[in-house]
Amino acid sequence: MRTVKELNRVRVGAVLGALLLIALRAGAQAPPLNETFAYDNDAPAAGQWVGDLTAEGEEPIFVQLIIERATSPEGAGSWSAWLTSFPFGAVRSECGDLAIDGRNLAFAHTIAGRTFRFVCEIDDAAQILTGDVFEADGEAAIAQVRFGRRPRIADCNAPIYFTGSVHAGAIEIPMSIALATTEGGHWLGHLDVPVQMVRELPIINLVQGEDGFVTGDLPVPGGAKFRLKINDETHRLNGTLLQGGAEMAIDFPIDVSYEYKELVRPQNPKAPFPYTERELTVEHPAGFTLSGTLTIPNADDFGPGPHPAAILISGSGQQDRDESLLGHKPFLIIADHLARHGVAVMRYDDRGVGRSHVPSDRMVELVMNATSADFATDAMAIYDALAQAPEVDAARIGLVGHSEGGLIAPLVAQQRPEVAYLILLAGPGVRGDELLRKQLELMWVASGADADAIAPLIEGFGRVQQMIVDQAEEAALSEALAALTPMFVDAGLASEIEAAESEGQIDMGLSMLNSPWMRYFFSFDPAEALQATNCPILALNGERDLQVWHEQNLDAIERTVREAGGDVTAIRYAELNHLFQKCETGHPAEYASIEMTFDEAVLADIVKWLQEKRIVHEQP
């Protein structure tokens, strides 16, 4: 059921309720079509490949691979490849270390913080691509891939595009559906959802029935099915999208001038930059490395240094150094702005992500089972290294934490009392179990639920949380979660069909809720660390932030620090959401469609506060 699936993915900074990212299991399989398709003899690897990744004892996982050869004179001879596989969290994700030699190819891809090597070959007819998958530093294959060539819609004769929106509860999701037929009479289709960065996602197993409707599967977690028919008189596409027991109507007009609309991110910095950057790699005492970018202010504007500095600490989930989300790069924008005002900035890939390397045999221990306290040791290691950097004034290093990072920053300051300042961006101020209950309440109401109707459900979830904190037996936890199922139906958050299909989801929900990270989060109260902090604190929150509610958390931070005699400045912003974007409702469904990444007024307030606290000196 939808809400149990949502619980599987909840963390403070997680996006809830995304249409295509619901559970963590394989979607539909995509068998090769019984047809031979044209290809470029000089570049047989080019094109779209659709198939499965299979590991021993596991269900096959859908994978789409698109390979392109540059055609422009300046890019002649270069190749690019993108991989999509929702169970791996990859959505048109660019592949690295791509090497193509005739019918042989190899590439690397990072999945859930682990880097894998794909070594493949194409058959003599250039219709089937097979290969092995290896750990980045392993010699034995851990999985196999088998893909079939499948034409891209744009390469077919007379492709037809339809654009419209479906409604998932109170959420409107714009999308486009492209359809075509092959010379052999097979239907082809793909889905574009720009606000979720979905592009050319194949609709597979398309078959036309006697009633004229074409049915097909969307290879997303949990599965989804289209039932479509082109109305020749109205030139519209009619039908339904069925997912998770919910049936969404499709009535899309034809789009004769269709063009995929790339996400616009006007704040992303563009060269030339008035600062320098260098890579910094730090050895963690636990035996892995953390890597990031140190941005250094321009010496002509701010002198040779050493400069005041900020360490950026990301929100929950494994994030890259830019805290990338839906095309947004908030940490890149914050680093750019601070560097332009005289602050050196260190932003780093979380453990197991990007260039922050964790040994593959320790991923479960160091990443999957890590808690906020463990991530605080990462920020400490970065702090200790930055204090030795010649460009940095060790007496003026502060921490800027977003969401869970705003919980981690005070933990670090508690262990490193020499930290010069803290900036908490939507940081928690209350225990995690309280925060999450309020988050779910706000999310569900924003999605159309009645506040009174969900009250018993919130109360019941609170009982489950306490059982998790008390480390209850799994059987009792599973029974308590199952007891919530009819409450979802009563609250209008799930249908009877979804409730009937919820058993497997309960097991996955239990695994997530009973994880070390969640147990720690539920029981952790940030008050002790906030009370122990002896540096000035700037705490910021948007009033439309549904994930970390300002009345619950910003009020608590301000009260806790002041009662302890600390220095705290709290600012709230009327129209901003959890990402500090101007928004309509604050629902995470809006994040991708908002062009601006981080409100300029907040950036200005940060610099002004740093100047008031004499961390940064005003330019003459």
N, C-alpha and C positions, 0 to 999 in steps of 0.2 A: 504494500500500500504506500501511497505517496509520502505520507508524513513519517512513517517508520523509515522509509528510504532516506528521507531528508535528515532524520536523526543520525543515520550512519555517517553523514558527511559534516555534521555540525562541529565547528570550532569557532573561536571568537571572530576570526577574520574570514571564515568560509562564506562562499556564496550559496545561499539556500535556494532550493526549488528550481534550479535551472532545468529547462525542458529536457535537454539531451545528456545531462550528467547526473544520473539519479542513483544508480547502484554500482557495485563493483563486480560485475559478472559479465560473461561474454554475451554478445547479441547474436543475431542470426548469422548462419554461415553463408558463404557466397561461392557455390560451385561454378567452375568455368562454364561459359556458354558453349554449346556444341556448334561452333562456327569458327571459321578461320578469318582473321582480321588482317587488314593491310598494315604494313609497317615500313619504316625507313631502312633499306638494306644497309646504309652506311651508319645507322644509329639504331640498332635493334632494341636497345634498352629504353629508348624514348617512348613515352606514352603513359597510360594508366594501367596499373596492375592491381587486381583485386583478389583476395584469397584469405588464407588462414595461417596463423602461427600455432603450432602444436607442440606441447611438452608432454612427456610421458606421464600418464595418469591424470591429465588435466583436459578440460573441454577445449576444443579449438577456439581461438580468439580471432575475430575479424580484424583484418589489416588492409588498408588501402595505401598504395605507394604510387606517387606521381613523379615521373622523371622527365626533365626538360633539358634540351641542349640549347645554349644561347645562339640566337640568330643574328644579333646585331654585330657589326664589325668590331666594336670595342670589346665584346664578350666572346668573340669567336673561339671555339674550342673548349669553353667552360660548360659545366653541367650543374644542375641543381636538382635536389630531390626533397619531397615532402612526404611525411608519414602521418596517417590518421588511424588511431585505434583508441576508441573511447575507454575500454577497460584499463588501458595504460595511461589515460589522461592526456593523450596526444591528439591535438586537433590541428591538422595541417602544419605539423611541426617540422622544421627544417632539419634535414639529416646532415651530419658532419663527416669529414674524412672520406668524401665520395670519390671512388676510383672506378673508372669504367674502361675496359679494354675489350672491344668487340662484344662478345656474348658473355663476358665475365664482369661482374661488378661487386663492389664491397662498399659498405658505409657504416657509420656509427650512429647510434641514437641513444639518448638518455631517457630512461623510463623510470619514473618514481625514484629519482635520485641515483639510479644505477645506469652505467653506460654499457651498452651491448654492441658487439660487432656482428654485422650480417655479411656473410660471404655467400654469393649466389651465382648461378649460371642460367642462361637462357637456352631452351632446347633448339634443335635444328630448324624447326618451323617458326621459331620466334613467337610462340603462343603461350608457352608455359615457363615460368621462372621459379626455380627451386633453390633452396640453400639451407645453411645451418646458421644458428645463432649462438654466439659465445659471450661469456662475461668479458669485460674489457681486458682483464689480465688473466683470463683462463684459456686453457688449451683444449678442453673437451666441450663438444657441442651440448648445449642445454635445451635446445628446441630446434624445430625445423619449420621452414616456411614453404608454402606452395601457392603461387599466384597464377591467375590466368589473365591474359591480355584482355582489356575491355576498352572499347573506344570511348573517348571523352565526348560529351554531348556536342560541344562546339565543333567537333570534327565530323559529325554525322550530317547526312543530307536532311534539310528542312527541320532543324530542331525547333521546338516550340517552348516558350517561356511564359510562366504565369506568376504573378506577384500579388500577394495579399497578406492577411494576418490570421492567425488562429488565436483563440482565447483559452488559456489554461487558467481556470478560475478567474481571478480579477486581473490576470497578467495578459497583456496583448503582445504577441510575438510576431513581428513581421518576417516574412520568408518568401522565397521564390522556389518554384518547382520547375525543372526542365525535363522535357520528354522528347524522345526520338525513337525511331526504329532502325534496326540494322538491315543490310541487304538481305540477310537470311530471315528477316521477319521477327527478330527478337526485339522486345521493348527494352529500352534503356531509360534510366531516369536518375536525376540527382537533386539534392536539396541544398539550398544556400540559406544560411541564417547569419547575416553579417554581424548582428549585435552579439552573437555568440562565437564569432570567428569561424563559423562552419562554412566551408566552401567546397562544392563538388562532392558532397557526401553521397555515395551511390545509394540508390534505392534498388535493392537486389530482389531476385526471384520474381520479377515482374511477369505476370501472366494475364491475358485478357480472357474473361469469361463470356459465356453465351449472352449475359445481360449487357454486354458492352463495357462493363467496368474492368479496369486494370487494377489488380491487387499486387502489392509488393511489400517487402520488409525493409525497415530502416535498421541498419546494424548498430544499434545503440544499446547501452546497458539496460537490461530489463526487457528489451525488445519493443518494437513499435510497428504498426502496420498501416499502410495507405490503401484506400479504396477510392479510385479516381475514374472520372469519365469526362472527356472533352465534349462540350455542347457546341456542335457545329453552328447552331443558329445564333447563340448569344456570344460565341467565342470566349466562353468561360470554362474554367476547370472546376468541376463539382465533385464532392465526395467527403471523406472523413479521414482523420488521423486518429488511430486508436492506440493509446499508450497508458499502461498502468491502470486499466479499467476505465479510463476517462476517454470519452469520444468527443473529438473537436471537429467542428464543421469546417469544410473547405469550400469557398466560393470565390475563386480568384479570377480576375480578368486577364486576358492575354496581354503580354508585355512585349510589344513588337520592337521596342528599342532597348531591350534589356541590357544592362551592364552591371556587373557586380560592384557594389558600393563598398570600397575599402573603408575601414574605420578611420576617422579623421582624428588626429591627435596633435592639435596645433601647438601645444606647449613643449613637445619634445624638442630639446635643444638642437640647434644646427650649427655646424662649424662655419667660420673659425671661432674657437673658444678663447676667452680671455683668462685662461688658466691652463695648468698642465696636469697630466694624470700619469700615475704609474701603478703597476700591479704590485700588490703586497701579499705575500704568502706567509702564514703563521702556523707554526707547529703547535698543535694542541697537546697538553700533557697526557691525554688519554690515547694518543697514538694515531692521530689523523691530521690532515691539514685543512686550513681555512684560507680561502683566497678572496681577494676583493680589489677594489679600485680606490686609491687614495687621490683625491682631487686637491690640488695645491693652488692657492691664490696667486695671481700674477705679481711678481716681484716689483714690476714697474708701478703698480697701483698701491701695493700694500707693504712694500719693502721685502727684504730677503727672508724674513721670518726670524725665529720660529713663530708660527701662527696659532691662534686658538683653533680648536678642532671639535668635530662632532662625529660620533659613531652612530650609524643608523641601524636600528634593530627591528627586524620585520615582524609582521603579524603571523598568525598561526598557519600551520602547514609549511612544507618545505618551499622556500622562496628563493629566487635568484637575487643578485645584488641590487637590482632595480625594483624589487618587489613587483614584478610584472604580473598584470592581471587584465585580461580582456583587452589587450592592446595598450593599456595604461602602464606607465613606468614612473610611479610617484617618487621613488627614491632617486631616480636619475634627475628629476626636476628639482627636488629639494637640494640635492648636491650641487646642481648647477647654480641655483639661486644663492645658496650660502657661500659658495666659492667666489661668486661675483661681489660678495660683501665682506670678503676677508677671512672666511672660515675654511680651514682645511676639512675635508669630509671623507670619512672611510665608510664605504658600503661594501658588504661582503655576501658571497653566496652562503646560504645555510649549509650546515653539514650534509654531505651526500649530494649536493646540487652543484651544477656547473663545474667550476674548477676546484671546489672544496671536496677533496677526495677522502672517502672512507673505504677501507679495505672491504672487498665484497663479502668476505666471510664474517664481517662484523656489522653488516647493515642492520640486521634485526636488533642487535644489542644497542648500537649507537644511534640509530635513526628511528626505527619503528617503535622501539620501547623507550625512547627518550622523553623526558618531561621538560616543563619550563625551567626547572632548576638545572637540568643538564644544559639547556640552551643558554642559560645565564653564564655557565663556565666558558662558552664560546665567546660571548661578549667580553668576558674578563680577559681571555687570551688575546683578543684583538686590542683591548685597552692597554694591556701590559706591553704589547709590541709597539703600539702607536706612541706610547710614552717615550720610547727609545728612538723614534724617527727624528732625524735632524730638522725636518721642516715644521715640527709640531712643538708647541709650548706645553710641556707636560702638566703645568699648573692650570691650564685652561682647556682641558679635555672634558666634554660633556657627552651625554647619551640622549639620543632622540629615538623613542620607541613608539611604534604604531600598533594599536590593538594589543595582542599578546606581548608585543615588544614593550608596551607601556607597563606591563606587569613585570617583565624581565629587568627593565632598567633600574627600578628601585632595589631589586635583589642584588644587582651588580654594585650599586652605590653602597649597599649595606656591607659588602665585602671589600669595597675599595672606597674608603671614606674620603680619599683625595679627589674623587670625581667632582668637577667644578660646577656642573648644573645638570638638570634633567628637563627634557621636554617630552611630555606624555601626550601623544596624539590618539584620542579615543581610548585611553588606557583604562583598565578595570580598576574599580575602587571598592568592590565588594567581593565576597566569595563567589567562585565560579559557578556553583550550583544556582545561586540566586540570579546571577547575571544571565545564565542560559535560560532559566524559566521565563524571565522577562523578555529575553530575545525571542523566544518561541511565541509568546503571547503577542508581541508586537507584529511579528512576521505573519502569524495566522490571521490577525485582525486585518492587516494590510492586504491580505489575500482574499478577504471577503468573509471571514468567519465572524460570528457573533461573540462578543467578549464574554457574555454570561454563559454561552453554550460551551466555551472552551475552558471555563474555570475548573470543572471537575477533572478535565484532562491534565491541566497544569498541576493541579494538586496531586494527581496520581503519578505524574512524572517526577514530582518532588520526592515521593516515597521511593521510587526506583533509584533516584540519585542517592538518597541516604543509604539504601541497601548497598550501592556500589562503594560508597565511602566506607561502610562497615565491612566490606569484603564478604558479602553474603555468598552462599553457594550458587553456582551457575544455574542449577535447576530451579532454585527459588527466583532468581533474577529473570529467567526465561518465562516463568509462570507470571511474574508481575508485569513484564512487558506485554505478554499476550492478553492480560486483563485490560490493557489500554485500548486494544483493537476496537471493541464496540464503542468506546468513548470517541474515537475518531469519527466513526459513522454518525453518532448522535450529534457531534459538533458540525457535521456537514463537511468535514475535511477529507473524507474517504467514502467511496461507494461500497455497497455490499459485495460487489465483485472484487474490489481491492482487498476488502477485509478477508474474503475467502482465500485470497492468494498470498496472505501475509506471513504464513508460517516460515518460509525460507528467509524472508526479510528480517524476521525477528532474530534469527540466529546471527545474521550479519550485523544487525543493530546492537546486539549484545556484545559482539566482538569489539565494536568500536567504542561503545559506552564503557566497557570494562577494561579498556586499554590503560596502560600506565599513565599516558598523557592525560586522559580524561579523569582518571581517579585523582591524580594530583590536582588538576584544574578544579574539580568539584570541591575539594577540601581546602584549597589554598585561599587564605585571606590576605590581601596585600597590605593590610593596615600595619602589621609589624614592621615591614620593610619601609613603608612610607614614614612611619614614626621615627625610624632610626636614621633617616636621611638628613644630613646636615648642610646640604647645598640648596640653592634656590631651585624651585620647581615651577615650570610653566605647564599648566594642564589645559588642554583644548578639546572641545567636543562640538559636534554638530547637533542641533536640536532635532534634526530629522534622521539621526543615526538610529536605526532599528536594531543594530547588533550590539552596541554598547550604549544603553540609554543614558542620556546626560543627567536626568533628574536622579537616577539611581547611582551613577558612578562618579560623575564630576562633583556632585554635591558631597559624596563620601570622601573623595580625595581631598577636597578643600577642607572639610571638617576635620579629618584625621590629621592632616599636616599642621593645621593651625592649633589644634588642641595640644599637639606635641611641641608647640613653640617654633615651628618651622616657617620658612619663607615660601609662600605659594601664591601664584597668580593664576586665576581660573578665568577662561574666556569661552563663551559659548556663541555659536553662530546659527542664526535663525533658519537659514535655508540649506544648510549643508548636511550631507549624509556621512556614512562611516568612512568614506574615502576622501572626505572634505571637498566634494563636488557640490555645486548648486543643483538642486534636484526638485522634483515635484512631490514624491511620497517618501523617498528614502529607501524604498524596496531595492534589494540587490539586483532585481531584474532590470533596473534602470542603468546600472553601472556602465555597461558597454555602450549604450546609446548616447550617453553624455560625452560630448567631445572634450571638454576641459578635464584635465586629470586632477589638478590640485588648486584650490582657490588662491588667487594671487593675494587677497587681503590677509589670509592666514600666513602666507610666506612673509608678507611685510610685517605682520605683528611679531613673528618669531625674531626677525632681525632687530626690530625696535626694542623688544624685551632684552635681547642679548646686549644691546648697546646700553640700555638702562642699568643692567647688572654689571656693566663694565667688563664683560667678557670680550666684546668686540668694540673697538674704538671707531667712532664716526669718522668718515673721511672728511678732510678739510674741503 
